[in-house]
């Protein structure tokens, strides 16, 4: 079943185009993840937060990704990571133009 993974964490920046330049290689790496359909990068400069919403082909792929990247984030000093995993209701999502 298609699975949505949400990750967010405290982040002091950079944001916007500077973050895009800084993280382009990471984006290319994430693009190669097994089972990944898409990722939307999220940022909130006012609240000093960043993260992403990911759609995977299955919960197994989402869990594998989460374990791999949590380790990388922690080793880079990002320790306050919030995560949620949801099953996607495809029928309703398609009715509301969800990019499934």
C-alpha positions as CSV (number, residue, x, y, z in Angstrom):
1,X,0.0,0.0,0.0
2,X,1.3,3.5,-0.8
3,X,2.8,5.1,2.2
4,X,3.4,8.7,3.2
5,X,6.3,9.6,5.4
6,X,6.5,13.0,7.1
7,X,9.8,14.2,8.7
8,X,10.4,17.6,10.3
9,X,13.1,19.0,12.6
10,X,14.4,22.3,14.1
11,X,16.6,24.0,11.4
12,X,18.3,27.4,11.5
13,X,18.8,27.6,7.8
14,X,19.7,28.4,5.2
15,X,16.4,28.5,3.5
16,X,15.1,29.0,-0.1
17,X,17.5,29.1,-2.9
18,X,20.5,28.9,-0.6
19,X,19.2,25.6,0.8
20,X,18.5,24.4,-2.7
21,X,22.2,25.0,-3.7
22,X,23.5,23.4,-0.5
23,X,21.3,20.3,-0.7
24,X,21.3,19.6,-4.4
25,X,23.5,16.5,-4.1
26,X,21.4,15.2,-1.2
27,X,18.3,15.6,-3.4
28,X,20.0,13.6,-6.1
29,X,20.9,10.9,-3.6
30,X,17.3,10.8,-2.3
31,X,16.0,10.5,-5.8
32,X,17.7,7.1,-6.1
33,X,16.0,5.6,-3.1
34,X,14.2,2.3,-3.7
35,X,10.4,2.7,-3.6
36,X,10.4,6.5,-3.6
37,X,7.7,8.0,-5.7
38,X,8.3,11.7,-4.8
39,X,9.5,14.0,-2.0
40,X,8.3,17.5,-1.2
41,X,10.8,19.6,0.7
42,X,9.3,21.7,3.5
43,X,10.7,24.8,5.3
44,X,9.4,27.3,7.7
45,X,12.0,30.1,8.3
46,X,9.7,31.9,10.9
47,X,9.5,28.7,13.0
48,X,13.1,27.6,12.2
49,X,12.0,24.2,10.9
50,X,12.6,22.1,7.8
51,X,11.7,18.6,6.6
52,X,9.9,16.8,4.0
53,X,6.9,14.7,2.9
54,X,7.7,11.6,1.0
55,X,5.5,9.1,-0.9
56,X,6.7,5.5,-1.1
57,X,5.4,2.5,-2.9
58,X,5.1,0.7,0.5
59,X,5.6,1.0,4.2
60,X,8.6,-1.3,3.9
61,X,10.4,1.2,1.7
62,X,9.4,4.1,3.9
63,X,10.7,2.4,7.0
64,X,14.0,1.5,5.3
65,X,14.5,5.1,4.2
66,X,13.6,6.4,7.6
67,X,16.1,4.2,9.4
68,X,18.9,5.0,6.9
69,X,18.4,8.8,7.0
70,X,17.7,9.1,10.8
71,X,21.2,7.7,11.4
72,X,22.6,10.3,9.0
73,X,20.7,13.1,10.5
74,X,21.7,12.2,14.1
75,X,25.4,11.9,13.0
76,X,25.0,15.5,11.6
77,X,23.7,16.8,14.9
78,X,20.0,16.8,14.1
79,X,18.6,15.0,17.1
80,X,15.0,16.4,17.5
81,X,13.5,14.6,14.6
82,X,9.7,14.2,14.4
83,X,8.4,11.5,12.1
84,X,5.0,10.1,11.1
85,X,4.0,7.3,8.7
86,X,0.6,7.1,7.1
87,X,-1.2,4.7,4.7
88,X,-2.6,6.6,1.8
89,X,-6.3,6.3,0.8
90,X,-5.7,6.2,-2.9
91,X,-9.4,6.5,-3.9
92,X,-10.0,9.7,-2.0
93,X,-6.6,11.1,-2.8
94,X,-7.3,10.7,-6.5
95,X,-10.7,12.4,-6.1
96,X,-8.9,15.4,-4.6
97,X,-6.1,15.5,-7.2
98,X,-3.5,13.9,-5.0
99,X,-0.3,13.2,-6.9
100,X,-0.4,9.5,-6.5
